[in-house]
Amino acid sequence: MSQRTIPSTVPAVERDAIIAIAQRLIAIPSPSGEEAAVMASVTAWCDEQGLSYEVVSRDPARPNVIVSIGDPSTGPTLAMNGHLDTVPVSDPDAWTNGPFEPVVSEDGRRLFGRGASDMKSSVGVMLYVMSLFRDVPLRGCLQAHVVSDEETSAHDGSIFVLEEIAAGRLPRPDYCLIGEKSDLKVRNAERGILGIEITFIGRASHTAAARTNGINAIAKASKAVLALEQVIDKFHPAIGKPVISVNTITGGVAHNVVPGECTITVDRRLIPGEDRDTAVAEIVATLDGIAAEDPDFRYRMTVDPHGDWIAANITDENSPLVQALKAAATVVTGTEPPYFVANAGATDGRFYRQAGIDTVGYGPGGERAHGANECVFIDDLVTQAKVYVETATRLLS
Ligand SMILES: [Zn+2]
């Protein structure tokens, strides 16, 4: 047998083994900021499995575990990235079982618990796939980047890992798989994020003068909110539509004073082909349309007030990674996987793309992420594992 016939040497994917590691991760609470215990469980599991790993952290309370097999000098490096922090449990009484009791439904199809869908089970798949490749000779390197701090800023998680890569302290992946929920669809692009703050300027006055001397800034803001809260008529085949949402409003100083100022924040999500300037120009055009009819409509605007603007990002569908993943999913499921055209939020994949690393998301389906009775579909985890094995085999053999 040739050393290169990797498919015959990778052990078969076992459903129960995936469930077991997912349950192990879900059972350890790890809200953002408190990831140390669950990461210790990951390193203990790697020790049990005989897998090599490195722990890297900016904040020792928020470690990241880099699990590696193979030698980056012999071929490409494929990383699988997933986070183990979760959102907190805000409504423990709404759960049928406890959020940290990883219960499988009676029909065996769902696994429940905080982080089951977002995204501990998927990290379990990644670790399991690492264990399957442990004794397989690779051309290149297979890694799992198990990170903290995704639900908050990623500053201590994927951003730190990428800083270590840029500094040469970790090998630079050629390709990255993101395991966030994608309903087993291919996610090669993500929306950009642009925050905009708009302050409407009225004229404060006594309530009695509201129709004479006052100009009510809340009323002006209301016109803008209704005009901005619209479906944006654009579409990208890999991702779908852009989104705009007015997410905060502040105004007024007292119940008996006509408000002189009112401020809203707008969250604009961009698709490939849009840029920051065009998105701002559209908002300005909407507001100026109102001002053309209302001489008292005045505003000032701050673009990207928090400095966290990020462009829409896409990995070309001709990338070897996208091609390998699509071919792998086609072989495993019998049908070509569609692109993930959905109203989905951002993932850490955007930071890998920003670093110039071809990145694609492929993960399971689930229900009620961030809510009570969060669950993941176990059949999807099995498919994800098989697709990851096949993708790694195609890229690293
Ligand atoms: Zn997530």
Residues whose N, C-alpha, C, O or C-beta is under 5 A from the ligand:
A	BS01	ZN	D118 M119 E180
